[in-house]
Amino acid sequence: MISLEQVGYSYSGKELLSDVSVDLSPGSFHFLTGPSGSGKTTLIKLCYGALLPTVGRVRAFDADLAALDRDQTALLRRRVGVVHQDCRFLDHLPLADNIALPLIVSGRDMGQENTNLTDLMHWVGLSARADALPPELSGGERQRAALARAVIMSPDVILADEPTGNVDWDMSQRLLKLLVELNRMGKTVLVASHDLALIRAAKNQVQARVLRISEKRLQLAGADL
């Protein structure tokens, strides 16, 4: 579904990643770990074309990302939901409208999509906060809203960059449960996290592979969790 083939990435002459090869196959669940600054966010951006590799090739849904034009890239990104580390919202819009933004931008009929939005907000436990403005939300509510916004277009792949980095343990478990549910629906999931306790706790919920970035390279960190 997404494949990195001997990928390297450099910025301002500094090599950040080198000789990275990995396949995110349909329905798989991967954790991506490594120390802060090791390149986890960079690798996620390479997976959906926000960055292009300096060397090597990234393929997604049988397309070489470097060969796509702007419109083709935009269409491909609708198939990939991204939960950013710094989840940003439009502070003047209520939460429901923030979550629905991808639908609005894509020109979907919101009258037809309203039921899906309602169901999605119930799924992440935010129905009662539909009219709240982003500054009124807790950290956990913001992260659940970010996940809802990432999946509202029903993408095939979910890429989550440190989705539990700013929440407590109980909320981390709740977010992990939502990601596991998405995987059980057939979604491919990649979660970047430095929280090894969270990764270990996942072993009773999902079969996953752990990828570790070390010294600019990607390693498989042992067997299935």
C-alpha positions as CSV (number, residue, x, y, z in Angstrom):
1,M,0.0,0.0,0.0
2,I,2.9,2.3,0.9
3,S,6.4,1.3,0.2
4,L,9.7,3.0,0.8
5,E,12.5,1.7,-1.3
6,Q,16.1,2.5,-0.2
7,V,15.0,6.0,0.8
8,G,17.3,8.6,2.1
9,Y,16.5,12.2,3.1
10,S,18.8,15.1,3.6
11,Y,18.1,18.7,4.6
12,S,20.5,21.6,4.2
13,G,23.3,19.1,3.5
14,K,22.6,17.1,6.6
15,E,21.5,13.4,6.2
16,L,18.5,12.6,8.4
17,L,17.6,9.2,7.0
18,S,19.6,6.7,5.0
19,D,18.7,3.5,3.1
20,V,15.2,3.1,4.6
21,S,13.1,0.3,3.1
22,V,9.7,-0.8,4.5
23,D,6.3,-1.9,3.3
24,L,3.1,-0.9,5.0
25,S,0.9,-3.6,3.7
26,P,-3.0,-3.5,3.7
27,G,-4.4,-4.0,7.1
28,S,-1.0,-3.9,8.9
29,F,-0.3,-2.1,12.2
30,H,3.2,-0.6,12.8
31,F,4.7,1.3,15.6
32,L,7.6,3.7,14.7
33,T,9.9,4.5,17.6
34,G,13.3,6.1,18.2
35,P,14.7,9.0,20.2
36,S,13.6,12.5,19.8
37,G,15.0,14.0,16.6
38,S,15.7,10.6,15.0
39,G,13.5,11.3,12.0
40,K,10.1,9.8,12.9
41,T,8.2,12.8,11.7
42,T,10.3,13.0,8.6
43,L,9.6,9.4,7.7
44,I,5.8,9.9,8.2
45,K,5.9,13.0,5.9
46,L,7.8,10.9,3.3
47,C,5.0,8.3,3.4
48,Y,2.3,10.7,2.2
49,G,4.4,13.0,0.0
50,A,4.7,16.0,2.2
51,L,8.4,15.4,1.7
52,L,10.1,13.7,-1.2
53,P,13.2,11.5,-0.7
54,T,16.6,12.8,-1.6
55,V,17.4,9.3,-2.9
56,G,15.3,6.2,-3.4
57,R,11.6,5.9,-4.1
58,V,8.3,6.1,-2.2
59,R,5.3,4.4,-3.7
60,A,1.7,4.7,-2.5
61,F,-1.2,2.8,-4.0
62,D,1.0,1.7,-6.9
63,A,2.0,5.3,-7.7
64,D,5.5,6.8,-7.5
65,L,4.9,9.9,-5.3
66,A,7.7,11.9,-7.1
67,A,5.9,11.5,-10.4
68,L,2.6,12.9,-9.3
69,D,1.4,16.4,-10.1
70,R,-0.3,18.6,-7.6
71,D,-3.9,17.4,-8.4
72,Q,-2.8,13.7,-8.3
73,T,-1.0,14.2,-5.0
74,A,-4.1,15.9,-3.5
75,L,-6.3,13.0,-4.6
76,L,-3.8,10.5,-3.2
77,R,-3.7,12.3,0.2
78,R,-7.5,11.8,0.6
79,R,-6.6,8.1,1.0
80,V,-4.2,8.9,3.9
81,G,-5.4,10.3,7.2
82,V,-2.6,12.1,9.2
83,V,-2.8,12.9,12.9
84,H,-0.1,15.5,13.3
85,Q,2.0,15.9,16.4
86,D,0.9,19.6,16.7
87,C,-2.8,19.2,15.9
88,R,-4.0,22.7,14.8
89,F,-7.6,23.9,14.5
90,L,-9.3,27.0,13.5
91,D,-10.0,28.6,16.8
92,H,-13.1,30.6,15.6
93,L,-14.9,27.5,14.4
94,P,-16.8,25.1,16.6
95,L,-15.3,21.6,17.0
96,A,-17.8,19.9,14.6
97,D,-16.9,22.3,11.8
98,N,-13.1,21.8,12.4
99,I,-13.6,18.0,12.2
100,A,-15.6,18.4,9.0
101,L,-13.1,20.7,7.2
102,P,-11.7,17.9,5.0
103,L,-15.2,17.2,3.7
104,I,-15.9,20.9,3.1
105,V,-12.6,21.4,1.2
106,S,-13.2,18.4,-1.0
107,G,-16.6,19.8,-1.9
108,R,-18.7,17.0,-0.3
109,D,-22.4,17.7,0.3
110,M,-22.6,18.3,4.1
111,G,-26.3,17.6,4.1
112,Q,-25.5,14.0,3.1
113,E,-22.4,13.8,5.3
114,N,-24.0,15.1,8.5
115,T,-25.0,11.7,9.8
116,N,-21.4,10.4,9.3
117,L,-20.0,13.4,11.2
118,T,-22.4,12.8,14.0
119,D,-21.5,9.1,14.2
120,L,-17.8,9.9,14.1
121,M,-18.0,12.4,16.9
122,H,-19.9,9.9,19.0
123,W,-17.2,7.3,18.2
124,V,-14.4,9.5,19.6
125,G,-16.6,10.6,22.5
126,L,-17.0,14.2,21.6
127,S,-20.7,14.5,20.8
128,A,-21.2,16.8,23.8
129,R,-18.4,19.1,22.7
130,A,-19.6,19.6,19.1
131,D,-20.2,23.4,19.7
132,A,-17.1,24.0,21.8
133,L,-14.3,26.1,20.4
134,P,-10.8,24.6,20.1
135,P,-9.3,26.8,23.0
136,E,-11.9,25.3,25.3
137,L,-10.7,21.7,24.7
138,S,-8.5,19.6,26.9
139,G,-5.4,17.9,25.5
140,G,-7.2,14.6,25.2
141,E,-10.2,16.1,23.5
142,R,-7.9,17.8,21.0
143,Q,-6.1,14.6,20.2
144,R,-9.4,12.7,19.7
145,A,-10.7,15.5,17.5
146,A,-7.5,15.3,15.5
147,L,-8.0,11.6,15.0
148,A,-11.6,12.2,13.9
149,R,-10.6,14.8,11.4
150,A,-7.9,12.4,10.0
151,V,-10.4,9.6,9.4
152,I,-13.5,11.6,8.3
153,M,-12.7,11.0,4.6
154,S,-12.5,7.2,5.3
155,P,-8.9,6.9,4.3
156,D,-7.1,3.5,3.7
157,V,-4.1,4.5,5.8
158,I,-3.8,6.3,9.1
159,L,-0.4,7.9,10.0
160,A,-0.3,9.2,13.6
161,D,2.7,11.2,14.8
162,E,3.0,11.0,18.6
163,P,-0.7,11.0,19.1
164,T,-0.4,10.4,22.8
165,G,2.6,12.7,23.4
166,N,0.7,15.3,25.4
167,V,-2.0,13.3,27.3
168,D,-2.0,11.2,30.4
169,W,-1.9,7.4,30.5
170,D,-5.6,6.8,30.6
171,M,-6.1,9.0,27.5
172,S,-3.2,7.3,25.8
173,Q,-5.0,4.0,26.2
174,R,-8.2,5.4,24.9
175,L,-6.5,6.8,21.8
176,L,-4.7,3.5,21.2
177,K,-8.1,1.6,21.5
178,L,-9.5,3.9,18.7
179,L,-6.5,3.2,16.5
180,V,-6.8,-0.5,17.1
181,E,-10.5,-0.3,16.1
182,L,-9.6,1.4,12.9
183,N,-7.1,-1.4,12.1
184,R,-9.7,-4.0,12.8
185,M,-11.8,-2.2,10.2
186,G,-9.1,-3.0,7.7
187,K,-7.2,0.3,7.9
188,T,-3.4,0.3,7.7
189,V,-2.0,2.1,10.7
190,L,1.4,3.5,11.5
191,V,1.9,5.2,14.9
192,A,5.1,7.1,15.7
193,S,5.7,7.0,19.5
194,H,8.6,7.2,21.9
195,D,6.4,5.7,24.6
196,L,7.7,2.1,24.9
197,A,5.2,1.4,27.8
198,L,2.4,2.2,25.4
199,I,3.8,0.0,22.7
200,R,4.2,-2.9,25.2
201,A,0.6,-2.3,26.4
202,A,-0.6,-2.7,22.9
203,K,0.4,-6.4,22.7
204,N,-2.9,-7.6,24.1
205,Q,-4.9,-5.6,21.6
206,V,-3.2,-5.8,18.2
207,Q,-0.6,-7.7,16.3
208,A,1.9,-5.1,15.3
209,R,5.5,-4.7,14.1
210,V,7.8,-2.3,15.8
211,L,10.1,-0.2,13.6
212,R,13.0,1.6,15.2
213,I,15.0,4.4,13.8
214,S,18.6,4.2,14.9
215,E,21.6,6.1,13.4
216,K,19.5,7.3,10.4
217,R,18.4,3.8,9.5
218,L,15.2,1.8,10.1
219,Q,15.3,-1.5,11.9
220,L,12.7,-4.1,12.7
221,A,12.6,-4.3,16.4
222,G,11.8,-8.0,17.1
223,A,8.8,-10.1,16.5
224,D,5.1,-9.3,16.5
225,L,3.9,-7.7,19.7
